Amino acid sequence: MRKIIIVGGSRGIGNSLLTSLVENNKVINISRVQPTLSHTNLTHYTCDILIDELPDLMEADSIIYCPGSINLKPISRLKLDDFRNDFEINVVGAVKTIQKYLTILKKGNCPSVVLFSTVATELGMPYHASVAAAKSAVEGLVKSLGAELAPTIRINAIAPTVTDTDLASKFFRNEKMIDMIIERHPLKKFLDPKEVADMAEFLLSPKASSISGQVFKMDCGIVSFKI
Ligand SMILES: NC(=O)c1ccc[n+]([C@@H]2O[C@H](COP(=O)([O-])OP(=O)(O)OC[C@H]3O[C@@H](n4cnc5c(N)ncnc54)[C@H](OP(=O)(O)O)[C@@H]3O)[C@@H](O)[C@H]2O)c1
């Protein structure tokens, strides 16, 4: 069985991935809250990535780092601490995780890492300065570490558009807002966490053994098409 560390498997995309992986893999979840699911293949560690030491582990084949932020404000209202906080949770937390488990990951079976970016790194959108800056750094990390850790460890990112999770709940407050999201996307939909989790599962797996250093947009057409 592959051993997969999920940082942030209690909710959202990470939870959808955890639910899918746990039947056939050993899953180690790290988050502040324990996932509601319990399973013999699942081990949970309560940990705030911004504060606590990560748990010592003996083995891992793959890591996915899910914590992130959607902190949308005009630049006149964004404090320097907003930029620092977004950088901490999106970038420093991912670096902390990779550094902590690098030695065991190198000994893993077809080892891989998946991080999260956003469509806002490529599509300029008002009020996204802080999160776009932090996620652009995540993309830089993917490129740089992809080269540095080749051929042993693969590292990729997924850059989703709006996904129906707690993090994006402010976009789903009422029918009118939901209709607007659907209307803005050329494929006339938004993302379900399961479809993002499926992409992550593929990238983490040996099926993606030729893919590293890539950022995969799951954009429902919003970046790719003008129609
Ligand atoms: N949802 C979207 O529309 C969207 C769009 C573009 C990009 N993304 C990116 O996709 C990724 C996943 O998003 P999501 O919507 O699934 O997020 P989510 O619903 O907020 O879930 C985040 C997960 O990370 C954990 N987490 C958060 N802060 C943590 C901390 N300080 N220490 C440990 N664990 C922490 C949470 O668990 P606990 O609360 O239990 O700690 C939770 O399990 C993020 O990087 C996000 O930026 C999402």
Ligand as a Chemical Component Dictionary entry (heavy atoms), coordinates in Angstrom:
data_LIG
# 
_chem_comp.id                   LIG 
_chem_comp.type                 NON-POLYMER 
_chem_comp.pdbx_formal_charge   0 
_chem_comp.three_letter_code    LIG 
# 
loop_
_chem_comp_atom.comp_id 
_chem_comp_atom.atom_id 
_chem_comp_atom.alt_atom_id 
_chem_comp_atom.type_symbol 
_chem_comp_atom.charge 
_chem_comp_atom.model_Cartn_x 
_chem_comp_atom.model_Cartn_y 
_chem_comp_atom.model_Cartn_z 
_chem_comp_atom.pdbx_ordinal 
LIG N1  N1  N 0  -12.023 26.393 -2.970 1  
LIG C1  C1  C 0  -11.680 27.158 -3.998 2  
LIG O1  O1  O 0  -12.515 27.813 -4.651 3  
LIG C2  C2  C 0  -10.230 27.242 -4.408 4  
LIG C3  C3  C 0  -9.917  27.974 -5.566 5  
LIG C4  C4  C 0  -8.587  28.092 -5.942 6  
LIG C5  C5  C 0  -7.590  27.474 -5.186 7  
LIG N2  N2  N 1  -7.920  26.761 -4.086 8  
LIG C6  C6  C 0  -6.847  26.157 -3.285 9  
LIG O2  O2  O 0  -7.071  24.772 -3.133 10 
LIG C7  C7  C 0  -6.569  24.349 -1.849 11 
LIG C8  C8  C 0  -7.637  23.567 -1.103 12 
LIG O3  O3  O 0  -8.747  24.416 -0.945 13 
LIG P1  P1  P 0  -10.093 23.989 -0.181 14 
LIG O4  O4  O 0  -11.150 24.827 -0.772 15 
LIG O5  O5  O -1 -10.236 22.502 -0.138 16 
LIG O6  O6  O 0  -9.757  24.555 1.289  17 
LIG P2  P2  P 0  -10.539 24.319 2.677  18 
LIG O7  O7  O 0  -11.918 23.869 2.444  19 
LIG O8  O8  O 0  -10.289 25.563 3.475  20 
LIG O9  O9  O 0  -9.707  23.121 3.355  21 
LIG C9  C9  C 0  -8.388  23.386 3.774  22 
LIG C10 C10 C 0  -7.833  22.218 4.582  23 
LIG O10 O10 O 0  -6.568  22.663 5.116  24 
LIG C11 C11 C 0  -6.580  22.538 6.533  25 
LIG N3  N3  N 0  -5.881  23.668 7.145  26 
LIG C12 C12 C 0  -6.159  24.984 6.990  27 
LIG N4  N4  N 0  -5.349  25.724 7.742  28 
LIG C13 C13 C 0  -4.540  24.850 8.401  29 
LIG C14 C14 C 0  -3.506  24.996 9.363  30 
LIG N5  N5  N 0  -3.134  26.214 9.815  31 
LIG N6  N6  N 0  -2.877  23.892 9.835  32 
LIG C15 C15 C 0  -3.260  22.663 9.411  33 
LIG N7  N7  N 0  -4.241  22.455 8.504  34 
LIG C16 C16 C 0  -4.879  23.534 8.012  35 
LIG C17 C17 C 0  -8.060  22.532 6.930  36 
LIG O11 O11 O 0  -8.244  21.734 8.088  37 
LIG P3  P3  P 0  -8.453  22.295 9.577  38 
LIG O12 O12 O 0  -9.345  23.481 9.509  39 
LIG O13 O13 O 0  -9.010  21.098 10.287 40 
LIG O14 O14 O 0  -7.067  22.636 10.060 41 
LIG C18 C18 C 0  -8.713  21.822 5.744  42 
LIG O15 O15 O 0  -8.666  20.428 5.923  43 
LIG C19 C19 C 0  -6.116  25.629 -1.133 44 
LIG O16 O16 O 0  -4.717  25.761 -1.214 45 
LIG C20 C20 C 0  -6.799  26.743 -1.894 46 
LIG O17 O17 O 0  -6.064  27.954 -1.865 47 
LIG C21 C21 C 0  -9.216  26.625 -3.683 48 
# 
loop_
_chem_comp_bond.comp_id 
_chem_comp_bond.atom_id_1 
_chem_comp_bond.atom_id_2 
_chem_comp_bond.value_order 
_chem_comp_bond.pdbx_ordinal 
LIG N1  C1  SING 1  
LIG C1  O1  DOUB 2  
LIG C1  C2  SING 3  
LIG C2  C3  SING 4  
LIG C2  C21 DOUB 5  
LIG C3  C4  DOUB 6  
LIG C4  C5  SING 7  
LIG C5  N2  DOUB 8  
LIG N2  C6  SING 9  
LIG N2  C21 SING 10 
LIG C6  O2  SING 11 
LIG C6  C20 SING 12 
LIG O2  C7  SING 13 
LIG C7  C8  SING 14 
LIG C7  C19 SING 15 
LIG C8  O3  SING 16 
LIG O3  P1  SING 17 
LIG P1  O4  DOUB 18 
LIG P1  O5  SING 19 
LIG P1  O6  SING 20 
LIG O6  P2  SING 21 
LIG P2  O7  DOUB 22 
LIG P2  O8  SING 23 
LIG P2  O9  SING 24 
LIG O9  C9  SING 25 
LIG C9  C10 SING 26 
LIG C10 O10 SING 27 
LIG C10 C18 SING 28 
LIG O10 C11 SING 29 
LIG C11 N3  SING 30 
LIG C11 C17 SING 31 
LIG N3  C12 SING 32 
LIG N3  C16 SING 33 
LIG C12 N4  DOUB 34 
LIG N4  C13 SING 35 
LIG C13 C14 SING 36 
LIG C13 C16 DOUB 37 
LIG C14 N5  SING 38 
LIG C14 N6  DOUB 39 
LIG N6  C15 SING 40 
LIG C15 N7  DOUB 41 
LIG N7  C16 SING 42 
LIG C17 O11 SING 43 
LIG C17 C18 SING 44 
LIG O11 P3  SING 45 
LIG P3  O12 DOUB 46 
LIG P3  O13 SING 47 
LIG P3  O14 SING 48 
LIG C18 O15 SING 49 
LIG C19 O16 SING 50 
LIG C19 C20 SING 51 
LIG C20 O17 SING 52 
# 
